[in-house]
Amino acid sequence: MRVPQHLVDRRREELRSLIRRDGFLPVAEICRRLRVSEATARRDLVAVEANGHITRTYGGALADYNSAFASLDERSGRARPAKARIAELAVAQIPREGTIFLDAGTTIQAVARALTHRRDLKHLVVATNSLAAASVLAGAAGVELHVVGGMFLNRQAALMGARAIRALGDWSFDAAFLSGEAMDAAGISNSHESIADFQKAVLTRTGRIYFCLDASKLGRATPHRVASWRQLTALVTDTRPKQLAAQGIDLPAAKLLRA
């Protein structure tokens, strides 16, 4: 029996909305949510991709980054109180002297802002690929600021790509403070491949690894895995332990810093 076109169009619009909201959906999840067969899901993905709303990937679909990923200004207003609390707790982990890395993202920008209020810094070297974080830290007492160069990613106001990764070869960090778009039982992920690749390069050069994510990132899945939970020194978050446990995330107390 042929399904009327208006019902097909409605289902495909729902599919587009689901992928834009979640960032990434595997085919199996599309089938479950829309109650369709795998063959129907794949036909719908082809049709939706033809309109420019998504990019099909192996085993699923990814929302077009520039249309689905909000700009830095748009994201700055989200969960602002939670990000401020996370930032204060993260800054408490930063030593008076040494070398740290701050990556892009509004929560890490809040960390940079909170760091300017520290009055006990002796000689802290801060490297960042975030122009927003660099502008906040410019001239901060006790901070020697370095910007890691590379390709400019507009919506993140950050420098990424192969050149940025090569620039990391000159560095090793006592600690790094990183952001992410999603956290689930497997770990932390991002939807943009350049961001994930750069963060993974930072991890290989870092002693202590802190990911700073607010509770809105919980239970989401994006296609580019950055780190497993065993790699982290700690997760700095406002998420409650029972919320994490409900998503299959079982962190020991020493690895959970709750704001």
C-alpha positions in Angstrom: 0.0 0.0 0.0 1.4 3.3 -1.1 1.8 5.9 1.7 0.2 9.3 0.8 2.9 11.9 -0.1 1.8 14.3 2.6 2.4 11.7 5.3 5.9 11.0 3.8 6.7 14.7 3.7 5.6 15.0 7.4 7.7 12.1 8.4 10.8 13.5 6.6 10.3 16.9 8.2 10.2 15.1 11.6 13.4 13.3 10.6 15.1 16.5 9.7 14.0 18.1 13.1 15.3 15.1 15.0 18.7 15.1 13.4 19.1 18.9 13.8 18.1 18.6 17.5 20.4 15.6 18.3 23.2 16.5 16.0 23.7 12.8 14.9 21.3 9.8 14.7 22.2 6.3 13.7 19.8 4.5 11.3 18.6 2.1 14.0 17.6 5.0 16.2 15.8 6.6 13.3 13.9 3.4 12.7 12.9 3.2 16.4 11.7 6.8 16.7 9.8 7.0 13.4 8.7 3.4 13.5 9.9 2.7 10.0 11.9 0.0 8.3 15.6 0.4 7.6 14.9 0.7 3.9 12.4 3.5 4.5 14.8 5.3 6.8 17.5 5.2 4.2 15.2 6.5 1.5 14.1 9.3 3.8 17.7 10.2 4.5 18.5 10.4 0.8 15.5 12.8 0.3 16.3 15.0 3.3 20.0 15.2 2.4 19.0 16.3 -1.2 17.4 19.4 0.4 20.7 20.3 2.1 19.6 19.8 5.7 21.8 16.9 6.7 24.9 14.9 5.7 24.6 11.1 5.6 27.4 9.2 7.3 28.2 5.5 7.6 25.3 4.1 9.7 23.5 7.3 10.3 23.1 11.0 9.5 24.7 14.2 10.8 23.1 17.7 10.9 24.8 20.2 8.6 27.3 21.8 11.0 26.8 25.5 10.1 23.0 25.3 10.2 22.7 23.1 13.3 25.6 24.4 15.4 24.8 27.7 17.0 27.4 30.5 16.9 29.5 31.4 19.9 27.3 34.4 20.8 24.2 32.2 20.6 25.7 29.5 22.8 27.1 32.0 25.4 23.6 32.7 26.7 22.7 29.0 27.4 23.1 27.6 30.9 25.0 30.6 31.9 24.7 30.1 35.7 25.8 26.4 35.4 28.7 27.4 33.3 29.8 30.0 35.8 29.8 27.4 38.6 31.6 24.9 36.5 34.2 27.5 35.6 34.8 28.4 39.3 35.4 24.8 40.2 37.7 24.2 37.1 39.8 27.3 38.0 40.3 25.8 41.5 42.2 22.9 39.8 44.6 25.3 38.0 48.1 25.6 39.6 49.7 28.9 40.4 52.4 28.2 37.9 52.9 25.7 35.1 51.5 25.3 31.6 47.8 24.7 30.8 45.6 24.5 27.7 42.2 26.0 27.3 40.2 25.0 24.2 37.2 26.7 22.5 33.6 26.7 23.8 31.5 28.9 25.9 32.2 26.9 29.1 35.9 27.2 28.6 35.5 30.9 27.9 33.8 31.1 31.3 36.9 29.3 32.8 39.1 32.0 31.2 36.9 34.7 32.7 37.1 33.1 36.1 40.8 32.7 35.8 41.3 36.5 35.6 40.0 36.8 39.2 42.8 34.6 40.5 45.3 36.8 42.4 47.8 34.1 43.4 49.1 33.2 40.0 52.9 33.3 39.9 53.8 32.4 36.3 51.0 30.5 34.5 51.6 29.8 30.8 48.2 29.5 29.1 48.0 28.2 25.5 44.6 28.3 23.7 43.2 28.0 20.2 40.2 30.1 21.2 40.2 33.8 20.2 37.4 34.4 22.7 39.4 32.9 25.6 42.5 34.8 24.5 40.7 38.1 24.4 39.4 37.5 27.9 42.9 36.6 29.3 44.9 39.3 27.5 46.8 41.2 30.1 45.7 39.0 33.0 48.1 39.2 36.0 50.4 36.3 36.3 49.5 34.8 32.9 51.8 34.4 29.9 49.3 33.9 27.0 50.0 32.0 23.8 47.6 31.4 20.9 48.0 28.2 18.8 47.6 29.1 15.2 45.6 27.3 12.4 42.5 27.5 10.2 39.9 29.9 11.6 36.6 28.1 12.4 34.0 30.9 12.4 31.2 29.5 14.5 33.7 28.5 17.3 35.9 31.6 17.0 38.7 29.1 17.2 41.8 28.0 15.3 41.7 24.3 14.1 43.0 22.0 11.4 46.2 20.3 10.5 48.4 23.4 11.1 47.0 23.9 14.6 47.7 20.2 15.4 51.2 20.6 14.1 51.7 23.6 16.3 50.9 21.5 19.3 54.1 19.6 18.7 56.0 22.4 20.5 53.9 22.0 23.7 53.3 19.8 26.6 50.7 20.7 29.2 50.4 20.1 32.9 46.6 20.3 32.5 44.0 20.9 29.8 40.5 22.1 30.1 38.2 21.0 27.3 34.6 21.2 26.2 32.3 18.9 24.4 28.9 18.7 22.7 27.8 15.4 24.1 28.5 12.8 26.8 27.1 9.3 27.0 28.2 5.9 28.4 31.1 5.7 25.8 32.6 9.0 26.7 32.7 12.6 25.3 32.2 13.5 21.6 31.8 16.4 19.2 30.0 16.8 15.9 32.8 18.6 14.1 35.7 16.4 13.0 38.3 19.2 13.1 37.4 20.0 16.7 37.6 16.3 17.8 40.9 15.7 16.0 42.4 18.8 17.6 41.2 17.8 21.1 42.6 14.3 20.7 45.9 15.8 19.8 45.8 17.9 23.0 45.1 14.8 25.1 48.3 13.2 23.9 50.3 16.1 25.3 48.6 16.6 28.6 49.2 15.3 32.1 45.8 16.1 33.7 42.6 16.2 31.6 39.5 18.0 32.7 36.4 18.1 30.6 33.9 20.8 31.5 30.3 20.0 30.4 27.0 21.2 31.8 24.0 18.8 32.2 22.5 19.7 28.9 25.2 17.7 27.1 24.2 14.5 28.9 22.6 11.6 26.9 23.4 13.0 23.5 25.5 11.3 20.9 27.6 13.0 18.2 29.7 11.1 15.6 33.3 12.0 16.6 34.5 10.4 19.8 37.1 12.5 21.7 37.7 10.7 24.9 36.6 7.7 27.0 35.9 8.1 30.7 39.0 6.3 31.7 41.1 9.0 30.0 39.8 11.8 32.1 41.3 13.1 35.3 37.9 14.5 36.1 34.6 15.6 34.7 33.7 19.1 35.9 29.9 19.4 35.7 26.6 20.4 37.3 25.2 17.0 36.4 24.0 14.9 39.4 25.6 11.4 39.9 22.2 9.7 39.6 21.7 11.5 36.2 25.0 10.2 35.0 24.3 6.7 36.3 21.0 6.7 34.4 22.9 7.1 31.2 25.4 4.3 32.1 28.2 6.6 33.2 29.7 5.3 36.4 32.5 7.7 37.5 34.4 7.2 40.8 34.1 10.1 43.2 37.6 11.3 42.5 36.8 11.7 38.8 33.6 13.7 39.3 33.9 17.4 40.3 30.3 18.6 40.7 29.5 22.3 40.6 
